[in-house]
Amino acid sequence: EPEVTQTPSHQVTQMGQEVILRCVPISNHLYFYWYRQILGQKVEFLVSFYNNEISEKSEIFDDQFSVERPDGSNFTLKIRSTKLEDSAMYFCAGGTGPEAFFGQGTRLTVV
Amino acid sequence: GQNIDQPTEMTATEGAIVQINCTYQTSGFNGLFWYQQHAGEAPTFLSYNVLDGLEEKGRFSSFLSRSKGYSYLLLKELQMKDSASYLCAVREGRQAGTALIFGKGTTLSVSS
């Protein structure tokens, strides 16, 4: 069964550095999402992407964040100038209907 | 504002039935979702309700009452592998691909 895949599984970065988290959605998915989960806390919505543009974003998704689908398959989340509080699990998700199917996540640690 | 409430922890015994409740207050409603999340892993989709009533899928069932802002997830014939966090989530927006708003999750511990 096809899965949403994310790379890397774990990334450690220094505060102030830029990171790019990558996701390969399932080929027939139409809607794409990024969520994050700080350790011990709830899953939080960041942004949704449809038809090659952002369809919704949360208050968390400020100018520090950007998303792209550069080649029609990969879906990336860029975090500029990372902060300690950006340390979290970042999940990519996708779907064709109401459900969202999650990738295994990238654990981002900012030191 | 958005408010999704579920119990923090529950315990149950192998073979038993457990009901995990979720109440929600959101500005809009376009479906309620249940996800399972094992520690350190991604949420896995379990069920989706948009109309009132019970949806059954194997050992798992989910119920929705929109007028009461209430849902429950019913797990039957509990197994040790069911020990996980169960997340209730609501979609507020009418447009396709809008956000899921998650509750804090209920950690279920199944013992033998």
Contacts between the chains, C-beta under 8 A, distances in Angstrom:
chain1	res1	chain2	res2	distance
A	30	B	96	7.6
A	30	B	97	7.3
A	31	B	96	6.3
A	31	B	97	3.4
A	32	B	97	7.8
A	33	B	97	7.5
A	33	B	99	7.6
A	33	B	100	7.9
A	35	B	100	7.9
A	41	B	104	7.5
A	42	B	87	7.7
A	42	B	102	5.0
A	42	B	103	6.6
A	42	B	104	4.6
A	42	B	105	6.4
A	43	B	43	6.4
A	43	B	87	6.5
A	43	B	89	7.7
A	43	B	100	7.9
A	43	B	102	4.3
A	44	B	102	7.3
A	45	B	99	3.9
A	45	B	100	6.4
A	45	B	101	6.7
A	45	B	102	7.9
A	48	B	97	4.9
A	48	B	98	6.3
A	48	B	99	6.2
A	49	B	97	7.6
A	50	B	96	6.8
A	50	B	97	4.5
A	55	B	95	6.7
A	55	B	96	7.9
A	55	B	97	5.2
A	55	B	98	7.0
A	56	B	93	6.7
A	56	B	95	7.7
A	56	B	97	7.4
A	56	B	98	5.3
A	56	B	99	5.6
A	58	B	99	6.7
A	91	B	42	5.8
A	91	B	43	7.4
A	95	B	97	7.7
A	98	B	30	7.7
A	98	B	31	5.2
A	98	B	33	7.7
A	98	B	48	5.8
A	98	B	50	7.2
A	98	B	91	6.7
A	99	B	33	7.0
A	99	B	45	5.0
A	99	B	48	5.8
A	100	B	33	8.0
A	100	B	45	7.2
A	100	B	100	6.1
A	101	B	45	6.1
A	102	B	35	8.0
A	102	B	42	4.1
A	102	B	43	5.1
A	102	B	44	7.2
A	102	B	45	7.9
A	103	B	42	6.3
A	104	B	41	7.1
A	104	B	42	5.1
A	105	B	41	7.9
A	105	B	42	5.3
